């Protein structure tokens, strides 16, 4: 099951501009979060930014999962 999920995501990265754009944004937010999490201590502003990035990243993941679900439904029906 996981393999087909990965294959589907790889297929969408190649064929779906919206999915690819969302995935690229998701990766950028992930990189920004890693940089914040690598710091020994965060300022209050950095904590707010960390929280904001996590919300944005989760929203993107939800959108990507929606595209995956729609793709599956279209190709199963």
PyMOL commands that set and color helices and strands:
alter all, ss='L'
color gray80, all
select helices_A, chain A and resi 2-15+17-37+44-76
alter helices_A, ss='H'
color red, helices_A
deselect
rebuild
show_as cartoon
